[in-house]
Amino acid sequence: MGFKRLILIITFLVLVLFLFFLNIKEFTFDEFYFDTYVSGKIYSRNPILAKNAIKRIKNEFKRIDSLRISGIKKGAIDTTSIKIIEKSLYFSKNTEGYFDLTIDPILKKWNYFKEPTLPSQSEIKSLLPLVDYKKVKIKKDTLIMPEDFSLNLGGAAKGYALNRAKSILKECGIHSALIDAGGDVLLVGKKKSKNNWIIGIRNPRDADGIIGTLTVNDCFVFTSGDYERYFMIEGKRYHHIVNPFTGYPSREISSATVIVKDGIEGDCITTALVAMDMKKAIKYIKNNTLEAILVDTSKNIHKFIDDSKLNIYE
């Protein structure tokens, strides 16, 4: 063994030992993407790896956030949108159309729930034929669908972004991290590689309150609810999760929380669950052995998670 090679090996071993005995530190970031606040906590002994991971995640989120999310028409599309659309079509079929990425014309008629807007029944009825994921196809880099159709990827883009964050963290050698994108959470490993993560479950009728906590590791926790974007008219709540079969906001479920292993799955399924009535939502959860919590509009909590993971406040 050459002298120079021996020196390199010794230097490497010293560096490894040095890093091993360093305390695990927390590295954080706070930004605004996807119309919400996104924060991250990364735990590592190596500041170079942690800072590189944060830089790459922020760049990737910025790139995804720059993509067109609504009003997507037929024709040539970029690679990232193709990936999101393909997964969205899968979950549109999986949820029997309660998640449907072709809902965009109806959301547009509701002005995307940015301000109080109440379309007439005839207007909504005239747009329902434009909602049908079965008429959407992708051939190479081309989106094929009827002329009047348009897609909305808002129900899956954030999930895709968190999937990408998970991949980046793995590539950077990060084994403990939390990325929170407006209440949708990616958890990598355990907290500081040794403690369980404890995640609050938002109270859909109290912006600052929680109904309980989840004790989980190495997963995604997604929540959708009727409180995220809504307006009130004559005491009635009109929110952004629309039943694709009626064209109107759902009325039975206030929020749905799931524990899953894929970000797009969590994004699409929570949207679908809120769009369903309670009977359909419970059937879907049981048929797919989902870990989920539903809060209905009467504030009742329906639990489909092992008690060892769940602490509901009385």
Contacts in CASP RR format, 6 or more apart in sequence:
PFRMAT RR
TARGET T0000
AUTHOR 0000-0000-0000
METHOD contacts of the structure
MODEL  1
MGFKRLILIITFLVLVLFLFFLNIKEFTFDEFYFDTYVSGKIYSRNPILA
KNAIKRIKNEFKRIDSLRISGIKKGAIDTTSIKIIEKSLYFSKNTEGYFD
LTIDPILKKWNYFKEPTLPSQSEIKSLLPLVDYKKVKIKKDTLIMPEDFS
LNLGGAAKGYALNRAKSILKECGIHSALIDAGGDVLLVGKKKSKNNWIIG
IRNPRDADGIIGTLTVNDCFVFTSGDYERYFMIEGKRYHHIVNPFTGYPS
REISSATVIVKDGIEGDCITTALVAMDMKKAIKYIKNNTLEAILVDTSKN
IHKFIDDSKLNIYE
19 45 0 8 1.000
19 46 0 8 1.000
20 45 0 8 1.000
22 45 0 8 1.000
22 46 0 8 1.000
23 45 0 8 1.000
24 43 0 8 1.000
24 44 0 8 1.000
24 45 0 8 1.000
24 176 0 8 1.000
24 192 0 8 1.000
24 193 0 8 1.000
25 43 0 8 1.000
25 44 0 8 1.000
25 45 0 8 1.000
25 47 0 8 1.000
25 50 0 8 1.000
26 41 0 8 1.000
26 42 0 8 1.000
26 43 0 8 1.000
27 41 0 8 1.000
27 42 0 8 1.000
27 43 0 8 1.000
27 44 0 8 1.000
27 47 0 8 1.000
27 50 0 8 1.000
27 51 0 8 1.000
27 54 0 8 1.000
28 39 0 8 1.000
28 40 0 8 1.000
28 41 0 8 1.000
28 42 0 8 1.000
29 39 0 8 1.000
29 40 0 8 1.000
29 54 0 8 1.000
29 57 0 8 1.000
29 58 0 8 1.000
30 37 0 8 1.000
30 38 0 8 1.000
30 39 0 8 1.000
30 40 0 8 1.000
31 37 0 8 1.000
31 38 0 8 1.000
31 39 0 8 1.000
31 58 0 8 1.000
31 61 0 8 1.000
32 38 0 8 1.000
33 61 0 8 1.000
33 62 0 8 1.000
33 64 0 8 1.000
33 65 0 8 1.000
33 161 0 8 1.000
33 181 0 8 1.000
34 61 0 8 1.000
34 64 0 8 1.000
34 65 0 8 1.000
34 157 0 8 1.000
34 158 0 8 1.000
34 161 0 8 1.000
34 181 0 8 1.000
36 158 0 8 1.000
36 181 0 8 1.000
36 182 0 8 1.000
36 183 0 8 1.000
37 182 0 8 1.000
38 61 0 8 1.000
38 179 0 8 1.000
38 180 0 8 1.000
38 181 0 8 1.000
38 182 0 8 1.000
39 179 0 8 1.000
39 180 0 8 1.000
40 54 0 8 1.000
40 177 0 8 1.000
40 178 0 8 1.000
40 179 0 8 1.000
40 180 0 8 1.000
41 177 0 8 1.000
41 178 0 8 1.000
42 50 0 8 1.000
42 53 0 8 1.000
42 54 0 8 1.000
42 169 0 8 1.000
42 174 0 8 1.000
42 176 0 8 1.000
42 177 0 8 1.000
43 50 0 8 1.000
43 174 0 8 1.000
43 176 0 8 1.000
43 177 0 8 1.000
43 191 0 8 1.000
43 192 0 8 1.000
43 193 0 8 1.000
44 50 0 8 1.000
44 174 0 8 1.000
44 175 0 8 1.000
44 176 0 8 1.000
49 172 0 8 1.000
49 173 0 8 1.000
49 174 0 8 1.000
50 172 0 8 1.000
50 174 0 8 1.000
52 172 0 8 1.000
53 168 0 8 1.000
53 169 0 8 1.000
53 172 0 8 1.000
53 173 0 8 1.000
53 174 0 8 1.000
53 177 0 8 1.000
56 168 0 8 1.000
56 172 0 8 1.000
57 164 0 8 1.000
57 165 0 8 1.000
57 168 0 8 1.000
57 169 0 8 1.000
57 179 0 8 1.000
60 161 0 8 1.000
60 164 0 8 1.000
60 165 0 8 1.000
60 168 0 8 1.000
61 161 0 8 1.000
61 165 0 8 1.000
63 80 0 8 1.000
64 80 0 8 1.000
64 157 0 8 1.000
64 160 0 8 1.000
64 161 0 8 1.000
64 164 0 8 1.000
65 161 0 8 1.000
67 78 0 8 1.000
67 80 0 8 1.000
67 81 0 8 1.000
67 153 0 8 1.000
67 157 0 8 1.000
68 81 0 8 1.000
69 152 0 8 1.000
69 153 0 8 1.000
69 154 0 8 1.000
69 157 0 8 1.000
70 104 0 8 1.000
70 107 0 8 1.000
70 108 0 8 1.000
70 112 0 8 1.000
70 150 0 8 1.000
70 151 0 8 1.000
70 152 0 8 1.000
70 153 0 8 1.000
70 154 0 8 1.000
71 104 0 8 1.000
71 108 0 8 1.000
71 150 0 8 1.000
71 151 0 8 1.000
71 152 0 8 1.000
72 81 0 8 1.000
72 104 0 8 1.000
72 143 0 8 1.000
72 150 0 8 1.000
72 151 0 8 1.000
72 152 0 8 1.000
72 153 0 8 1.000
73 143 0 8 1.000
73 149 0 8 1.000
73 150 0 8 1.000
74 142 0 8 1.000
74 143 0 8 1.000
74 144 0 8 1.000
74 145 0 8 1.000
74 146 0 8 1.000
74 147 0 8 1.000
74 149 0 8 1.000
75 142 0 8 1.000
75 143 0 8 1.000
75 144 0 8 1.000
76 141 0 8 1.000
76 142 0 8 1.000
76 143 0 8 1.000
77 85 0 8 1.000
77 138 0 8 1.000
77 141 0 8 1.000
77 142 0 8 1.000
77 143 0 8 1.000
78 141 0 8 1.000
79 141 0 8 1.000
80 160 0 8 1.000
81 153 0 8 1.000
82 138 0 8 1.000
82 141 0 8 1.000
83 160 0 8 1.000
84 153 0 8 1.000
84 156 0 8 1.000
84 157 0 8 1.000
84 160 0 8 1.000
84 264 0 8 1.000
85 101 0 8 1.000
85 136 0 8 1.000
85 138 0 8 1.000
85 143 0 8 1.000
85 151 0 8 1.000
85 153 0 8 1.000
86 138 0 8 1.000
87 156 0 8 1.000
87 160 0 8 1.000
87 264 0 8 1.000
87 268 0 8 1.000
88 99 0 8 1.000
88 101 0 8 1.000
88 133 0 8 1.000
88 153 0 8 1.000
88 155 0 8 1.000
88 156 0 8 1.000
88 264 0 8 1.000
88 268 0 8 1.000
89 101 0 8 1.000
89 133 0 8 1.000
89 136 0 8 1.000
89 138 0 8 1.000
91 99 0 8 1.000
91 156 0 8 1.000
91 264 0 8 1.000
91 265 0 8 1.000
91 268 0 8 1.000
91 269 0 8 1.000
91 272 0 8 1.000
92 99 0 8 1.000
92 100 0 8 1.000
92 101 0 8 1.000
92 133 0 8 1.000
92 268 0 8 1.000
93 133 0 8 1.000
93 134 0 8 1.000
95 268 0 8 1.000
95 269 0 8 1.000
95 272 0 8 1.000
95 284 0 8 1.000
97 133 0 8 1.000
97 244 0 8 1.000
97 245 0 8 1.000
97 272 0 8 1.000
98 243 0 8 1.000
98 244 0 8 1.000
98 272 0 8 1.000
98 273 0 8 1.000
98 275 0 8 1.000
98 276 0 8 1.000
98 280 0 8 1.000
99 155 0 8 1.000
99 244 0 8 1.000
99 268 0 8 1.000
99 269 0 8 1.000
99 271 0 8 1.000
99 272 0 8 1.000
99 275 0 8 1.000
100 131 0 8 1.000
100 132 0 8 1.000
100 133 0 8 1.000
100 244 0 8 1.000
101 133 0 8 1.000
101 136 0 8 1.000
101 151 0 8 1.000
101 152 0 8 1.000
101 153 0 8 1.000
101 155 0 8 1.000
101 156 0 8 1.000
102 130 0 8 1.000
102 131 0 8 1.000
102 132 0 8 1.000
102 133 0 8 1.000
102 135 0 8 1.000
102 136 0 8 1.000
102 145 0 8 1.000
102 149 0 8 1.000
102 150 0 8 1.000
102 151 0 8 1.000
102 152 0 8 1.000
102 244 0 8 1.000
103 131 0 8 1.000
103 152 0 8 1.000
103 242 0 8 1.000
103 244 0 8 1.000
104 150 0 8 1.000
104 151 0 8 1.000
104 152 0 8 1.000
105 127 0 8 1.000
105 130 0 8 1.000
105 131 0 8 1.000
105 148 0 8 1.000
105 149 0 8 1.000
105 150 0 8 1.000
106 124 0 8 1.000
106 127 0 8 1.000
106 128 0 8 1.000
106 130 0 8 1.000
106 131 0 8 1.000
106 242 0 8 1.000
106 244 0 8 1.000
106 247 0 8 1.000
107 113 0 8 1.000
107 152 0 8 1.000
107 240 0 8 1.000
107 242 0 8 1.000
108 150 0 8 1.000
109 117 0 8 1.000
109 119 0 8 1.000
109 123 0 8 1.000
109 124 0 8 1.000
109 127 0 8 1.000
110 117 0 8 1.000
110 119 0 8 1.000
110 238 0 8 1.000
110 240 0 8 1.000
110 242 0 8 1.000
111 117 0 8 1.000
112 229 0 8 1.000
112 240 0 8 1.000
113 229 0 8 1.000
113 230 0 8 1.000
113 231 0 8 1.000
113 238 0 8 1.000
113 239 0 8 1.000
113 240 0 8 1.000
114 229 0 8 1.000
115 231 0 8 1.000
116 231 0 8 1.000
116 232 0 8 1.000
116 233 0 8 1.000
116 238 0 8 1.000
117 231 0 8 1.000
118 233 0 8 1.000
118 238 0 8 1.000
124 246 0 8 1.000
124 247 0 8 1.000
124 248 0 8 1.000
127 247 0 8 1.000
128 245 0 8 1.000
128 247 0 8 1.000
130 146 0 8 1.000
130 148 0 8 1.000
130 149 0 8 1.000
130 150 0 8 1.000
131 244 0 8 1.000
131 247 0 8 1.000
135 145 0 8 1.000
135 146 0 8 1.000
135 149 0 8 1.000
136 143 0 8 1.000
136 144 0 8 1.000
136 145 0 8 1.000
136 149 0 8 1.000
136 151 0 8 1.000
137 143 0 8 1.000
137 144 0 8 1.000
137 145 0 8 1.000
138 144 0 8 1.000
143 151 0 8 1.000
145 151 0 8 1.000
155 267 0 8 1.000
155 268 0 8 1.000
155 271 0 8 1.000
156 264 0 8 1.000
156 267 0 8 1.000
156 268 0 8 1.000
157 267 0 8 1.000
158 181 0 8 1.000
158 184 0 8 1.000
158 267 0 8 1.000
159 181 0 8 1.000
159 184 0 8 1.000
159 220 0 8 1.000
159 222 0 8 1.000
159 263 0 8 1.000
159 264 0 8 1.000
159 266 0 8 1.000
159 267 0 8 1.000
160 263 0 8 1.000
160 264 0 8 1.000
160 267 0 8 1.000
161 181 0 8 1.000
162 179 0 8 1.000
162 181 0 8 1.000
162 184 0 8 1.000
162 186 0 8 1.000
162 220 0 8 1.000
162 263 0 8 1.000
163 262 0 8 1.000
163 263 0 8 1.000
163 264 0 8 1.000
165 179 0 8 1.000
165 186 0 8 1.000
166 186 0 8 1.000
166 188 0 8 1.000
169 177 0 8 1.000
169 188 0 8 1.000
170 188 0 8 1.000
174 188 0 8 1.000
175 188 0 8 1.000
175 189 0 8 1.000
175 193 0 8 1.000
176 188 0 8 1.000
176 189 0 8 1.000
176 190 0 8 1.000
176 191 0 8 1.000
176 192 0 8 1.000
176 193 0 8 1.000
177 186 0 8 1.000
177 187 0 8 1.000
177 188 0 8 1.000
177 189 0 8 1.000
178 185 0 8 1.000
178 186 0 8 1.000
178 187 0 8 1.000
178 188 0 8 1.000
178 191 0 8 1.000
178 197 0 8 1.000
179 185 0 8 1.000
179 186 0 8 1.000
183 202 0 8 1.000
183 223 0 8 1.000
184 220 0 8 1.000
184 221 0 8 1.000
184 222 0 8 1.000
184 223 0 8 1.000
184 263 0 8 1.000
184 266 0 8 1.000
184 267 0 8 1.000
185 199 0 8 1.000
185 220 0 8 1.000
185 221 0 8 1.000
185 222 0 8 1.000
186 220 0 8 1.000
186 263 0 8 1.000
187 197 0 8 1.000
187 199 0 8 1.000
187 216 0 8 1.000
187 217 0 8 1.000
187 218 0 8 1.000
187 219 0 8 1.000
187 220 0 8 1.000
187 221 0 8 1.000
188 218 0 8 1.000
189 217 0 8 1.000
189 218 0 8 1.000
190 196 0 8 1.000
190 197 0 8 1.000
190 217 0 8 1.000
190 218 0 8 1.000
191 197 0 8 1.000
196 215 0 8 1.000
196 216 0 8 1.000
196 217 0 8 1.000
197 215 0 8 1.000
197 216 0 8 1.000
197 217 0 8 1.000
198 213 0 8 1.000
198 214 0 8 1.000
198 215 0 8 1.000
199 213 0 8 1.000
199 214 0 8 1.000
199 216 0 8 1.000
199 221 0 8 1.000
200 210 0 8 1.000
200 212 0 8 1.000
200 213 0 8 1.000
200 214 0 8 1.000
201 210 0 8 1.000
201 211 0 8 1.000
201 212 0 8 1.000
201 213 0 8 1.000
201 214 0 8 1.000
201 223 0 8 1.000
201 257 0 8 1.000
201 293 0 8 1.000
202 209 0 8 1.000
202 210 0 8 1.000
202 211 0 8 1.000
202 223 0 8 1.000
202 227 0 8 1.000
202 255 0 8 1.000
203 209 0 8 1.000
203 210 0 8 1.000
203 211 0 8 1.000
203 295 0 8 1.000
204 225 0 8 1.000
204 226 0 8 1.000
204 227 0 8 1.000
204 254 0 8 1.000
204 255 0 8 1.000
204 295 0 8 1.000
205 227 0 8 1.000
205 254 0 8 1.000
205 299 0 8 1.000
207 227 0 8 1.000
210 313 0 8 1.000
211 295 0 8 1.000
211 301 0 8 1.000
211 312 0 8 1.000
211 313 0 8 1.000
212 310 0 8 1.000
212 311 0 8 1.000
212 312 0 8 1.000
212 313 0 8 1.000
213 310 0 8 1.000
213 311 0 8 1.000
214 221 0 8 1.000
214 257 0 8 1.000
214 259 0 8 1.000
214 305 0 8 1.000
214 309 0 8 1.000
214 310 0 8 1.000
214 311 0 8 1.000
215 308 0 8 1.000
215 309 0 8 1.000
215 310 0 8 1.000
215 311 0 8 1.000
216 259 0 8 1.000
216 309 0 8 1.000
219 259 0 8 1.000
219 260 0 8 1.000
219 261 0 8 1.000
220 259 0 8 1.000
220 260 0 8 1.000
220 261 0 8 1.000
220 262 0 8 1.000
220 263 0 8 1.000
220 265 0 8 1.000
220 266 0 8 1.000
221 257 0 8 1.000
221 258 0 8 1.000
221 259 0 8 1.000
222 257 0 8 1.000
222 258 0 8 1.000
222 260 0 8 1.000
222 263 0 8 1.000
222 266 0 8 1.000
222 267 0 8 1.000
222 269 0 8 1.000
222 270 0 8 1.000
223 255 0 8 1.000
223 256 0 8 1.000
223 257 0 8 1.000
223 258 0 8 1.000
223 270 0 8 1.000
224 241 0 8 1.000
224 255 0 8 1.000
224 256 0 8 1.000
224 267 0 8 1.000
224 270 0 8 1.000
224 271 0 8 1.000
224 273 0 8 1.000
224 274 0 8 1.000
225 239 0 8 1.000
225 241 0 8 1.000
225 253 0 8 1.000
225 254 0 8 1.000
225 255 0 8 1.000
225 256 0 8 1.000
225 270 0 8 1.000
225 274 0 8 1.000
226 237 0 8 1.000
226 239 0 8 1.000
226 241 0 8 1.000
226 249 0 8 1.000
226 250 0 8 1.000
226 253 0 8 1.000
226 254 0 8 1.000
226 255 0 8 1.000
226 274 0 8 1.000
226 297 0 8 1.000
227 239 0 8 1.000
227 254 0 8 1.000
227 255 0 8 1.000
228 239 0 8 1.000
228 240 0 8 1.000
229 239 0 8 1.000
229 240 0 8 1.000
230 237 0 8 1.000
230 238 0 8 1.000
230 239 0 8 1.000
230 240 0 8 1.000
230 249 0 8 1.000
231 237 0 8 1.000
231 238 0 8 1.000
232 238 0 8 1.000
237 249 0 8 1.000
238 249 0 8 1.000
239 249 0 8 1.000
239 250 0 8 1.000
240 249 0 8 1.000
241 249 0 8 1.000
241 250 0 8 1.000
241 271 0 8 1.000
241 274 0 8 1.000
241 275 0 8 1.000
242 248 0 8 1.000
242 249 0 8 1.000
242 250 0 8 1.000
242 275 0 8 1.000
243 249 0 8 1.000
243 250 0 8 1.000
243 275 0 8 1.000
243 276 0 8 1.000
244 275 0 8 1.000
250 274 0 8 1.000
250 275 0 8 1.000
250 276 0 8 1.000
250 277 0 8 1.000
251 297 0 8 1.000
252 276 0 8 1.000
252 277 0 8 1.000
252 278 0 8 1.000
252 281 0 8 1.000
252 296 0 8 1.000
252 297 0 8 1.000
253 273 0 8 1.000
253 274 0 8 1.000
253 276 0 8 1.000
253 277 0 8 1.000
253 278 0 8 1.000
253 281 0 8 1.000
253 294 0 8 1.000
253 295 0 8 1.000
253 296 0 8 1.000
253 297 0 8 1.000
254 274 0 8 1.000
254 295 0 8 1.000
254 296 0 8 1.000
254 297 0 8 1.000
254 299 0 8 1.000
255 274 0 8 1.000
255 294 0 8 1.000
255 295 0 8 1.000
256 269 0 8 1.000
256 270 0 8 1.000
256 273 0 8 1.000
256 274 0 8 1.000
256 281 0 8 1.000
256 292 0 8 1.000
256 293 0 8 1.000
256 294 0 8 1.000
256 295 0 8 1.000
257 270 0 8 1.000
257 292 0 8 1.000
257 293 0 8 1.000
257 294 0 8 1.000
258 266 0 8 1.000
258 269 0 8 1.000
258 270 0 8 1.000
258 273 0 8 1.000
258 290 0 8 1.000
258 291 0 8 1.000
258 292 0 8 1.000
259 291 0 8 1.000
259 292 0 8 1.000
259 305 0 8 1.000
259 309 0 8 1.000
260 266 0 8 1.000
260 269 0 8 1.000
260 290 0 8 1.000
260 291 0 8 1.000
269 290 0 8 1.000
272 284 0 8 1.000
273 281 0 8 1.000
273 284 0 8 1.000
273 285 0 8 1.000
273 292 0 8 1.000
273 294 0 8 1.000
276 284 0 8 1.000
278 294 0 8 1.000
278 296 0 8 1.000
278 302 0 8 1.000
281 294 0 8 1.000
282 294 0 8 1.000
282 302 0 8 1.000
282 304 0 8 1.000
284 290 0 8 1.000
285 292 0 8 1.000
285 294 0 8 1.000
285 304 0 8 1.000
286 304 0 8 1.000
290 304 0 8 1.000
291 304 0 8 1.000
291 305 0 8 1.000
291 306 0 8 1.000
291 309 0 8 1.000
292 304 0 8 1.000
292 305 0 8 1.000
293 301 0 8 1.000
293 302 0 8 1.000
293 303 0 8 1.000
293 304 0 8 1.000
293 305 0 8 1.000
293 310 0 8 1.000
294 301 0 8 1.000
294 302 0 8 1.000
294 304 0 8 1.000
295 301 0 8 1.000
295 302 0 8 1.000
296 302 0 8 1.000
301 312 0 8 1.000
303 310 0 8 1.000
303 312 0 8 1.000
END
